[in-house]
Amino acid sequence: IALTEVSNINQGLTWGTDGWIYFNPNEFQPVWRVSPDGTAKEQFTGINEESVFHAWPEILPENKGLLVCIPPWWTEVHIKNGTSDRLTKLPIKGTSFARYASTGHLVFALKGRLMAAPFDLDELEVGGPPVVMFENLRTEWNGGPQYSFSSNGTLVLIPGEHQSMSTFAWLDRKGNKEYLGLPRREYGTFRLSPDDRYLAFTVTDGPQQRIFVHDFDTGVDAQLASDGFKNCPIWSPDGKVLVYTGGTGTVRDILAQPIDMSWEPIKLTEGFFTGIFLANDHFLIWDFDDLTAVRLENMEGPYKVNQTETLKEGNFALPALS
């Protein structure tokens, strides 16, 4: 029986004792719920400038509240009480997939480890510091750890590491692989410079995602952008400037900064954007609804926006560039 339509369900769902199913329909969405017969569907939590979306919902016993994790990336566990529309932060940082255990503990994943902390179900408060239950817990790229436990406390899990942990290597057309010697870390998006001298990449560390530039000649990694959440580095055609997204919560500005850091980052656009692509001398900026072309002009100092044009409005699919 189809209860409702969703575009993506990879951020979890939970079935409450009231019969309603609570779920995240896709990225950048709050938690919704649908009735057991599918006749009613409604938004259950709200998002604001501090929260991009709510992942891994879990109904507490007796429907006393809803546990959700709020990226980026899974930095805090929040509780939505049934009698209040406020999300109450819990003092647990860098977590994902929080679940309540019948032993009176909150169980969650933290950087590849399975953790537990005492939890007061009546006061909805953490009662003490977390302890490590299991090291080397397999965690998928989207923050989903591979563990579960039954109502009687039986725990099952898959050992391993975070699937985003990796390193870089050159691979030729014959399949020969040569590692760059960079440490295993949680790398994200990356781009080679036009002259192949540099590699720009992101590294995630808890709530921070930073941009680094690796110099192949010197072997040195230099952090380009300041702390915060930075993503999608794209090289300018001359290889001197990186354009990237940066911000907190629902704010994702498009910024530009030279790799020699001769001037501070400047904002090219403001708002929430999900991707940047380079086509000839234009940067294509995609925000789920619109596709915008931004042409930059290289002055003696910082870049400036020379031309902005909205190419298409409304429900634009991810563009493919030739």
N, C-alpha and C positions, 0 to 999 in steps of 0.2 A: 504494500500500500504506500503510495507516495504521499507524504504529509505536506511537503513544501519544496520549492525550488531553491537551490543554492549553487553558487558558482565554484566554490572551493571550501572543503571541509577539513583542511589539514591542520587547523588550529584547535581541534578538539570539540567534544560535545559531552553532555551529561544528562542523565534521566533523573528527574527529581521525584521524591515520594509523592508529590502532588500530581504526578502523571505528565507534567509538561517536560518537553525536551529543550534544553538550553544549549545554544551552539553559537559559533562564530561563522558567519556565512562566507567570509573571505577576508583577506588582509585589509587593514585600514577600516575595519568595522567594529562596532561594539558587540556585545552579546545580545542575541535575540532568543525568543522562545516560541515554541509552537505547541498547541494543545494536542492531546493524545489522538483526537480524531482528525486533526489537520484543519479544522474549521476556523481556528483563530491563530494569528501570528502577530507578535508585537516586539518592539525593541525593549530590552530589559535594562541595559546599562547605557550610560552616555559617555561620549568621548569629549575631550577638551584639548587645549593647547599643550597639556602635559602628557597626554596619552594618545598614541597613534591608533592602537586598537587593543582589544581585550582577548587574550588567548587562554586556552586550557581551562575553561570553566568547570567548576566542581561544586555541586550543591552539598552543603553541610547537613548533617543529620537533623531531622525535624524541620527542615527548610529554614534553619536559623540564619542562613546567609549564603552567599555565592562567592567562592574563591575564584579570582582571575589573576592572571599574570599580565603585566603591562610592559611591552617593549618600548624603546630599544634597550638592549635585547633582554627581555625577561628580567628586569632589574628589581622589581618589587612584587610582592604578593598583596593584593587588595581584597577587602571583604565588603560585599554589598549586603547589608542587613535587609531582611524582608520588610521591615517597618520604616526604613530610611532609604532615601534615594542617593545617599552619599557613599562614595567609595572611601573606606578607611584604610590607610596605609599600615602595613605591618613592618616591624623593623628587621626585615630580612632582605638583603641586597643580592643581586646577581642570580636569582633563582628562576626555575621554570617547573611547570607541571606539579604544583602543590596539591597534595591530597591529604584528607583527614583520616587517621587510623583510629580504630576502636580502642587502642591503648591510651588515647588522649594525647596523641602527638600529631604534629604537622610534618608530613614527609614530602621532600622535594629534592630536585636535582640542583647541584651547584658545581659548575666547572668540572663535569665528568665524575662527580661523586654523589652518592645517595646520602642525604642528610635527614635528620629528624630533630625536632624541637618540641618541648612540652607546650600544649595548647589548651587554654581554658575555653571550653565550648560555650559556657554561659556568658562569660565576659567578652568572648571573641578576642582574646589577647594571647600573645606568646608569653609563656611563663618562664623561659630560661634560654640560655644560649644553645645553638644547634650543635649536634655531635655527628661525626661521620659514621654511617652505617656500613657503607661499602665503597671501596675505591674502584676506579676504572669502570664506570658505568657507561655503556654505549649510549650516545646521545646523537640524534639525527641533526641534519643541517638546520632544520626549522626550530630547534630547541626542544624537541620531543624526546625525553629519555625513555629507554626501554625497560620499564618496570611496572609491576602492578601487584596488588595484594588483595586477598579475599576478605570477607567480613570477619572471619575468625583469626585473621592476622597472618596467614600464609603468604610469604613474599616470593615472587618470581621475578627474575631479571636477566638481562643479557649483558655479560661483561664486554668491555671494549673501551673505546675512547670516543671523543666528540668527532663526528664524521666530517666536520669542517677543519680538523687538524690536518695539515698537509705541508708540503714544501714545493719548491719550483724546480723544474728541470727542462733542459733543451731536449727536444725529440726530433730526430731527422726523419726523412721520408722512408728510410729503411727500418725504422723502429728502434734505432739506437738511442739510448737515454743517457744524458749527462746532467747530474744534479748541480745546482748552482752553489750549494753549500749553505743556504739559508736555513735557520732553525725551523723545526716543526712548530707552527703556530696556527691560529685560526684566521687564515687569510680569506679575503673576500674578492671583490672585483679587482682586476689588474689590467694594465695596458703597457705595451712597449712603446718607447718614444719613436718618432718617425725615422731617426737615424740609428736606432737599435743600441744606443749607448746607455739608456736608462730604462728601468722598469718601475712603474708606479703601481702601488698596491695598497690595499687596506688591510688593517689588522684589528680584530675585535678583541677587547679585553674588558669583560664585564659590561658596564653601561657605555664604555668608550669604544669608538671605532675611529682609528686614526689613519692618515695617509702617509706613506713613506715612499721615498724615491731611492732605489738601489742603483749605484754607479758601478757598471761592469768593469770599468778600468781600475778603480780604487777598492772595490768591494765594500764600500761604506754605504750604510743605510741612513738617510737623513729624513727626519720627520718634517713633512712640509706644513701641513695645516695644524692649527692649535687643537687642544683637546676638545672633545665633544663627539658628535656622531657625524662622520664624514663618509661619503660613498661615491661610487661611480666616477673615478678620475678619468678624464679625457684630455689628450694632448692637443694643443693648438697645432696648426699645420707647420709652424716653424720650430716646434719642439721646445719652446722656451717657457710656455705657460701651461698649467693644468687648470681645467675647469671641472668643478665637482659640486655635489650637493652637500649641504651642511646645515645643521640646526638641531633643535630639540623638539620632542613631542610631535605635533602635527605640522610644525614649521620646517620646511625644507627649501632653503634658498639655494640659488645657483650662484656660485662664487668662482672667482678666477684669481690665481696667484702664480707668480713666476717661480721656477724651481730654484733660482738663486736667492729667492726671498728678498729681492731688492726693494719691493714694496709690499704693503700689507694686503691681505685678501680684500677684494671689492665684490659687492653684490651686483650681479647682472640682472637677476629677476628675484622676486619675492613670492612666497607662497609654497604650496606643497607640490613637489614634482617627483616623479617616480623613475625617470630615466633621462639620460643625455646621450645623443648620438651625433657623430660628426659626418657631414656630407659636404664635400668640397670645402668652401670657406664658411659654411653655416653650421651652427650647433642646433640640432633638433631637440626640443625639450618636450617630453611627453608627460602628461599629468592625469592620465585615465580619461579625461574628458576632451582635452584639446591637444593639438600638435602645433607647436610654435617654432618658427625658425628665427634664430638670433644671429645676426652678422656682427662680428667684432672688428674694430679698427685698432691696429697696433700703433700707439703713439709713442713718444719718447718715454713717457711714464706708463701708468697702468693702462690696461685695455679699457675701451669704452664701447658701449653698445652703439652701433652705427645704424642698425636697422632691425626692427622686430615686426614679424608678420605672423598672424594666426592662419595656419594652413587649413585646418579643419576643426570644427567644433562638434562636441557631443559624442560620447561613447566611441572614442577613437581606439582602434585596436593597435597592438604593438607594431610599429612600422618595421619593415624589412628594407635594408638599404643595399643597393647593388654596388 
